[in-house]
Amino acid sequence: MVMLTPNPESDFRRRWYEAHVRRFGGEEVDGEGREVAQGVPPGEVSAIPFLEFITGEAPLEGSEEYENLLGELDADPETFKKVAAWWSNQKPIVVDPVLLDRCGWRFPYQGKDFEGDLPDLKANAQALMRVEKHIGALLDSEALKVSQQQMTLYLRGVNWPAFKARGHLHITWQLHKKGTLGPGLWIWANKHGMTICLAPGKGPYSGKGGQKKWYRELIEVLPDEKDPDFELTGISGGEGVRRQFLGWIGSSVYGTWHERDQLEGMDLEAEFQRVVPKLRPVMDRWMEVYHRAQVGNGGEGPTANGECGEPRLDDLAKELLVRREDLDEILGLLRDKGQVILYGPPGTGKTYLAKKLAECLAPEDSQRAFVQFHPSMSYEDFFEGYRPETNEDGSMTYRLTPGPLRAIAGRAGRSSEKLHIMIIDEINRANLPRVLGELLFLLEYRKNTVLPLYRPDEPFHLPENLWLIGTMNTADRSIALVDAAMRRRFHFVPFFPHHGLVEGLLERWLDKKRESPWVGKLVAEVNKKLTEALGGPHLQLGHSHFMREGISDPKTGKFEMVWKYTVEPFIEEQFFDDPNRIESFRLGKILSEHGPREDSHPEGDQATTTNGE
């Protein structure tokens, strides 16, 4: 029978807290001799998230339970609050021997007193869940790079199927499609150590021997040359080294292994960023096997435009704080014509969304290209032209050199199964007929070819798996100069603060960051005035100017800085001949009319629930 030590949960909590105190490093002295806590942001920071991270519990601030927990961890509440503020600011990602001791209560746990010990075991599992939530959320974007935008972060509950309370640290990004469980990316730790690995899932095969066949197919495509950083780890009879992990019987995972003594002081985020790109080639092989197996079982393989199944638009929509339906609409427009233009005032996130969407749909760097147009842009710059270079004897010569469009079109043609995307930022800044030349024809007739200016004997076409996303700033009204031919070849997607895809985005961001809502209300009122005064919405204030943490706290001075040095110069330019109008938009005037009130406070303080918790 396994015996638990007296008050083991209390012991874990203290040791885990003390480990963070050591990382915090205490206080240092500033230039005026005052003690300043290292890494602590200005203003009040709630200690609740850190307390929940350490204990798995989230009592109400100031409650008796809250005070008891603080007293259990540190006799000095002020020290605890400083460490909590440092943790909230730095967001350290750590797996070390102290945490592995929590994983030491590994299961199955048997014994006569199991039901009596169950509250402690469940508290342990709850604490592990909170650590998983913290690490998983911070590493999610990095995991997407290896997941081909298909996986979802899953956080396990207190109970595993066979046990009333579970052990192990288990963070998973898994591919779910049509009832199958495909390959996944895992961080997995027990009392012996930790692995960052690829896991096979249960695969698309059904019936007797289906899972065994699935595991065998994935093992067969592992690299022939062994990488010393990686190993195959067997689970319950699976092939590879035994590391005492619980999981699917007969399966194996492929990844790094870190012994317990190697984890002290490890920066998990840096290690994750090192390991994940090296796992990508194996993940690509496993995905190919998975999709072939799906097709063989009557499922769907890669779509015609090279997207390998459904992209992770749900996660992207959450990250960008927009509706999934709006992203689907942009995708539909791209499928229809192959090119769209995002247009609107400066600072409304056009380029940011274009880049994020491109990364989601075309995850490899070679699948994407970015170019910014400007007034001196030419056909030779964009497509191809002769460039001077020096021979070995020092004489000058000229060589026909491909531009960014010719280069990515070539890559798209050689990889027809993969989607490629080019972003053209500020597309209206250039003389478009001069830059595009005969390529203008291909934007409408993708299946046709043209004879390029410098290679008239080599027909050229735009591959159908190459999409173009342009961005257009409407502040200078240059959208009116876009001729009918260009309008016919592109779909135009509006980005305005008061309607469309980004409507209400600033308010959603403020709520997510627990900032006071007065900033959003102020910007909305100012935009309403600007629309009325300037005869249209093209010169409104974009939300990105104000998406800075601490913007709603007057003590930080961030709102004042943005307004005085970004907004007011813009206002002065628009109303240069109307000083009275300029004064009506000055910082003091705007704050007196729409600034924070004494009763204003951040909204959305209630903790959100996470899948599995």
ChimeraX attribute file (.defattr): number of C-alpha atoms within 10 A of each C-alpha:
attribute: neighborCount
match mode: 1-to-1
recipient: residues
	/A:1	9
	/A:2	11
	/A:3	10
	/A:4	12
	/A:5	8
	/A:6	8
	/A:7	9
	/A:8	13
	/A:9	19
	/A:10	15
	/A:11	13
	/A:12	19
	/A:13	24
	/A:14	15
	/A:15	15
	/A:16	20
	/A:17	21
	/A:18	15
	/A:19	16
	/A:20	17
	/A:21	18
	/A:22	10
	/A:23	13
	/A:24	20
	/A:25	13
	/A:26	16
	/A:27	14
	/A:28	11
	/A:29	11
	/A:30	10
	/A:31	6
	/A:32	6
	/A:33	8
	/A:34	10
	/A:35	12
	/A:36	13
	/A:37	19
	/A:38	16
	/A:39	18
	/A:40	21
	/A:41	16
	/A:42	11
	/A:43	11
	/A:44	10
	/A:45	16
	/A:46	13
	/A:47	20
	/A:48	19
	/A:49	19
	/A:50	23
	/A:51	22
	/A:52	16
	/A:53	24
	/A:54	22
	/A:55	24
	/A:56	21
	/A:57	19
	/A:58	18
	/A:59	15
	/A:60	11
	/A:61	12
	/A:62	9
	/A:63	10
	/A:64	11
	/A:65	14
	/A:66	18
	/A:67	14
	/A:68	11
	/A:69	18
	/A:70	18
	/A:71	13
	/A:72	13
	/A:73	21
	/A:74	15
	/A:75	10
	/A:76	10
	/A:77	13
	/A:78	11
	/A:79	14
	/A:80	20
	/A:81	21
	/A:82	24
	/A:83	26
	/A:84	25
	/A:85	25
	/A:86	25
	/A:87	22
	/A:88	19
	/A:89	14
	/A:90	13
	/A:91	13
	/A:92	18
	/A:93	17
	/A:94	17
	/A:95	21
	/A:96	21
	/A:97	22
	/A:98	19
	/A:99	23
	/A:100	21
	/A:101	17
	/A:102	24
	/A:103	23
	/A:104	14
	/A:105	20
	/A:106	18
	/A:107	17
	/A:108	12
	/A:109	16
	/A:110	11
	/A:111	11
	/A:112	9
	/A:113	11
	/A:114	15
	/A:115	12
	/A:116	10
	/A:117	13
	/A:118	14
	/A:119	13
	/A:120	17
	/A:121	25
	/A:122	19
	/A:123	17
	/A:124	25
	/A:125	26
	/A:126	25
	/A:127	24
	/A:128	27
	/A:129	25
	/A:130	22
	/A:131	23
	/A:132	21
	/A:133	21
	/A:134	16
	/A:135	19
	/A:136	22
	/A:137	10
	/A:138	15
	/A:139	16
	/A:140	16
	/A:141	15
	/A:142	14
	/A:143	23
	/A:144	22
	/A:145	17
	/A:146	24
	/A:147	24
	/A:148	25
	/A:149	26
	/A:150	23
	/A:151	25
	/A:152	20
	/A:153	22
	/A:154	17
	/A:155	19
	/A:156	22
	/A:157	17
	/A:158	22
	/A:159	15
	/A:160	12
	/A:161	9
	/A:162	9
	/A:163	12
	/A:164	17
	/A:165	24
	/A:166	26
	/A:167	29
	/A:168	24
	/A:169	23
	/A:170	21
	/A:171	22
	/A:172	24
	/A:173	23
	/A:174	22
	/A:175	22
	/A:176	16
	/A:177	16
	/A:178	9
	/A:179	8
	/A:180	15
	/A:181	16
	/A:182	20
	/A:183	25
	/A:184	25
	/A:185	29
	/A:186	22
	/A:187	21
	/A:188	17
	/A:189	27
	/A:190	25
	/A:191	21
	/A:192	17
	/A:193	20
	/A:194	24
	/A:195	22
	/A:196	24
	/A:197	25
	/A:198	27
	/A:199	25
	/A:200	28
	/A:201	22
	/A:202	18
	/A:203	24
	/A:204	23
	/A:205	18
	/A:206	13
	/A:207	6
	/A:208	8
	/A:209	9
	/A:210	13
	/A:211	21
	/A:212	16
	/A:213	13
	/A:214	21
	/A:215	21
	/A:216	15
	/A:217	16
	/A:218	24
	/A:219	17
	/A:220	10
	/A:221	12
	/A:222	16
	/A:223	11
	/A:224	7
	/A:225	6
	/A:226	9
	/A:227	11
	/A:228	7
	/A:229	11
	/A:230	17
	/A:231	18
	/A:232	20
	/A:233	23
	/A:234	23
	/A:235	21
	/A:236	16
	/A:237	12
	/A:238	19
	/A:239	17
	/A:240	15
	/A:241	13
	/A:242	14
	/A:243	17
	/A:244	14
	/A:245	17
	/A:246	15
	/A:247	11
	/A:248	16
	/A:249	13
	/A:250	15
	/A:251	24
	/A:252	28
	/A:253	28
	/A:254	24
	/A:255	22
	/A:256	20
	/A:257	20
	/A:258	14
	/A:259	14
	/A:260	19
	/A:261	11
	/A:262	13
	/A:263	18
	/A:264	13
	/A:265	13
	/A:266	13
	/A:267	14
	/A:268	18
	/A:269	16
	/A:270	10
	/A:271	11
	/A:272	15
	/A:273	14
	/A:274	11
	/A:275	17
	/A:276	22
	/A:277	15
	/A:278	15
	/A:279	19
	/A:280	16
	/A:281	14
	/A:282	18
	/A:283	24
	/A:284	14
	/A:285	14
	/A:286	24
	/A:287	21
	/A:288	16
	/A:289	17
	/A:290	23
	/A:291	19
	/A:292	17
	/A:293	19
	/A:294	19
	/A:295	13
	/A:296	13
	/A:297	12
	/A:298	9
	/A:299	13
	/A:300	16
	/A:301	18
	/A:302	16
	/A:303	13
	/A:304	13
	/A:305	17
	/A:306	20
	/A:307	20
	/A:308	22
	/A:309	15
	/A:310	15
	/A:311	17
	/A:312	18
	/A:313	19
	/A:314	18
	/A:315	20
	/A:316	21
	/A:317	18
	/A:318	11
	/A:319	11
	/A:320	18
	/A:321	18
	/A:322	20
	/A:323	15
	/A:324	16
	/A:325	13
	/A:326	14
	/A:327	18
	/A:328	14
	/A:329	13
	/A:330	21
	/A:331	16
	/A:332	12
	/A:333	17
	/A:334	19
	/A:335	15
	/A:336	12
	/A:337	19
	/A:338	24
	/A:339	24
	/A:340	24
	/A:341	26
	/A:342	24
	/A:343	26
	/A:344	26
	/A:345	24
	/A:346	22
	/A:347	19
	/A:348	24
	/A:349	22
	/A:350	25
	/A:351	21
	/A:352	14
	/A:353	18
	/A:354	22
	/A:355	19
	/A:356	15
	/A:357	23
	/A:358	23
	/A:359	20
	/A:360	21
	/A:361	26
	/A:362	22
	/A:363	21
	/A:364	16
	/A:365	9
	/A:366	13
	/A:367	21
	/A:368	22
	/A:369	18
	/A:370	15
	/A:371	15
	/A:372	15
	/A:373	21
	/A:374	14
	/A:375	10
	/A:376	10
	/A:377	16
	/A:378	20
	/A:379	19
	/A:380	19
	/A:381	18
	/A:382	19
	/A:383	21
	/A:384	21
	/A:385	17
	/A:386	14
	/A:387	13
	/A:388	11
	/A:389	12
	/A:390	11
	/A:391	10
	/A:392	7
	/A:393	6
	/A:394	8
	/A:395	8
	/A:396	10
	/A:397	11
	/A:398	12
	/A:399	11
	/A:400	13
	/A:401	16
	/A:402	18
	/A:403	15
	/A:404	17
	/A:405	19
	/A:406	17
	/A:407	16
	/A:408	22
	/A:409	24
	/A:410	17
	/A:411	17
	/A:412	25
	/A:413	17
	/A:414	11
	/A:415	14
	/A:416	16
	/A:417	16
	/A:418	23
	/A:419	25
	/A:420	31
	/A:421	27
	/A:422	23
	/A:423	23
	/A:424	20
	/A:425	22
	/A:426	21
	/A:427	21
	/A:428	23
	/A:429	17
	/A:430	17
	/A:431	17
	/A:432	19
	/A:433	15
	/A:434	13
	/A:435	19
	/A:436	18
	/A:437	14
	/A:438	16
	/A:439	20
	/A:440	16
	/A:441	16
	/A:442	18
	/A:443	22
	/A:444	17
	/A:445	14
	/A:446	15
	/A:447	11
	/A:448	14
	/A:449	16
	/A:450	15
	/A:451	14
	/A:452	17
	/A:453	15
	/A:454	12
	/A:455	11
	/A:456	10
	/A:457	9
	/A:458	11
	/A:459	11
	/A:460	18
	/A:461	21
	/A:462	24
	/A:463	23
	/A:464	20
	/A:465	21
	/A:466	27
	/A:467	24
	/A:468	22
	/A:469	25
	/A:470	26
	/A:471	27
	/A:472	25
	/A:473	24
	/A:474	19
	/A:475	15
	/A:476	10
	/A:477	12
	/A:478	12
	/A:479	16
	/A:480	9
	/A:481	8
	/A:482	12
	/A:483	11
	/A:484	8
	/A:485	12
	/A:486	14
	/A:487	12
	/A:488	12
	/A:489	18
	/A:490	22
	/A:491	19
	/A:492	18
	/A:493	19
	/A:494	16
	/A:495	26
	/A:496	26
	/A:497	25
	/A:498	15
	/A:499	10
	/A:500	13
	/A:501	21
	/A:502	23
	/A:503	16
	/A:504	18
	/A:505	20
	/A:506	25
	/A:507	22
	/A:508	18
	/A:509	20
	/A:510	25
	/A:511	17
	/A:512	14
	/A:513	17
	/A:514	18
	/A:515	24
	/A:516	21
	/A:517	20
	/A:518	20
	/A:519	22
	/A:520	23
	/A:521	16
	/A:522	17
	/A:523	21
	/A:524	21
	/A:525	14
	/A:526	17
	/A:527	19
	/A:528	16
	/A:529	14
	/A:530	20
	/A:531	15
	/A:532	11
	/A:533	13
	/A:534	13
	/A:535	10
	/A:536	11
	/A:537	20
	/A:538	22
	/A:539	23
	/A:540	25
	/A:541	25
	/A:542	21
	/A:543	24
	/A:544	14
	/A:545	18
	/A:546	22
	/A:547	18
	/A:548	15
	/A:549	14
	/A:550	21
	/A:551	21
	/A:552	26
	/A:553	17
	/A:554	12
	/A:555	12
	/A:556	15
	/A:557	12
	/A:558	16
	/A:559	20
	/A:560	18
	/A:561	13
	/A:562	16
	/A:563	18
	/A:564	13
	/A:565	10
	/A:566	13
	/A:567	17
	/A:568	17
	/A:569	13
	/A:570	16
	/A:571	19
	/A:572	17
	/A:573	10
	/A:574	16
	/A:575	15
	/A:576	13
	/A:577	10
	/A:578	10
	/A:579	10
	/A:580	10
	/A:581	15
	/A:582	18
	/A:583	16
	/A:584	12
	/A:585	19
	/A:586	16
	/A:587	18
	/A:588	12
	/A:589	12
	/A:590	17
	/A:591	16
	/A:592	10
	/A:593	10
	/A:594	17
	/A:595	17
	/A:596	19
	/A:597	10
	/A:598	5
	/A:599	5
	/A:600	11
	/A:601	16
	/A:602	16
	/A:603	14
	/A:604	14
	/A:605	12
	/A:606	7
	/A:607	9
	/A:608	8
	/A:609	7
	/A:610	12
	/A:611	11
	/A:612	12
	/A:613	13
